[in-house]
Amino acid sequence: MKLEPIVVSLLDTDLYKFNMDQVIFHNHTDLSGEYYFKCRDAGVVFTLDMMKEIEDQIDHLCSLRFTRDELDYLRSIRFIKSDYVEFLRLWHPIRDYVSVDLSEDGTLSVVVRGPLFSAMQFEIYLLEIINEVYFRMAFDYETLRAAAEEKLNAKIKAFQDGTYTFKFAEFGCRRRLSREWEDVVVRRLAQETDNCVGTSNVYLAKKYHLTPIGTYAHEYVQMYQGIDSIPLAYTNHYAMRDWYDEYQGDNGTALTDTVTTDLFLLDFNRSMVNNYNGVRHDSGDPYVWGEKIIAHYKSYGVDPRTKLLLFSDSLNFDKAQKLFDYFKDKSKVSFGIGTFCSNDTNEKALNIVIKLQYVNGRPVAKLSDDPGKAMCRDTEYLEYLKRSVDFRLHREA
């Protein structure tokens, strides 16, 4: 079964890839990175035919270049700088950075190794490819597509009749059913409701004249763990400092949980509270997290109603509505909702990730506020990182 090209534009990725890459381009071109694929679901089997199709799709991906029109669009985003766009004119995905393998039991292995400014760009493209190949080749795609359309119709109706009243952005690139289906979802949510404020998918934002949305991901904070001169428990401080220096308060929503929210708040001081528009939740109890953030704002005399709480952890619309109802009078509230938008069918969506695991040969890790989300290939390093975090929390909290 030979599929049509899955990625047809290098804009078909999350905005935060460009945001993070611009900081790396201006500050950390000396860093190299290694990313590893993981399927968190038990019993998922990839076949040899799937692996061959994935490799063919990666070959096609690496033949793509940014067009002049695409570069002009990136340049039109107010915080993307001209020198970085000129770099992208020269940049393209390099096939030699990616290796793919399949074990006898059907476990798929994908590893990306290369300069961090280049290796990091593969994540979303590869997840889009792997996910679509799997669902097209493991199931009857038209049956999945019909189920997804029926569910989307019901969701749109619920927005139109007032069942759902919150605003959200579509964050569905990485685990979408297909490129074709995400396109339909974004178009219809934007055109048939007043609730979809934008999408993380830069290609679709450009196509449908929507706001591209996104700031940074866990990998951005993780990369500072690989810099020798930075103490492990202070990576948030250096990450946020570089981000502010790059964007001067624009593009300012901070992700809190890379090395736990409690540690993040030690570095989220008065200057950072004032400089960032808000914060993003991606693990742990969202209600506990929200109240903790609100209390932190109040401790600095800041009205939390002037700041944004952005929730993005495995949400569906019912969960989002409950969170909105709870926090709407306490803070600005918005949501980034991914798989529930882009891959809600009659089959369970895959929980797949590609995570940064080494920087300059040193292990790095995400701790998160949910221990089950921690991911590190070096257990000794992971324990060392936890001890470093605990030591600073005990000393300063």
Secondary structure, DSSP 8 states (H G I E B T S, - for coil): -----S---TT-SBHHHHHHHHHHHHH-TT-EEEEEEEE-STT----HHHHHHHHHHHHHHTT----HHHHHHHHHSTTS-HHHHHHHHH----GGGEEEEE-TT--EEEEEEEEHHHHTTHHHHHHHHHHHHHHHHHS-HHHHHHHHHHHHHHHHHHHHTTS----EEE--STT-S-HHHHHHHHHHHHHH-S-EEEESBHHHHHHHT-EE-----HHHHHGGGG-TTS-GGGHHHHHHHHHHHHHTTSS-EEE--TT-HHHHHHH--HHHHHH-SEEEE-SS-HHHHHHHHHHHHHHTT--GGGSEEEE-SS--HHHHHHHHHHHTTTSEEEEEE-HHHH--SSS----EEEEEEEETTEE--B--SSGGG-B-S-HHHHHHHHHHHHHHHHHH-
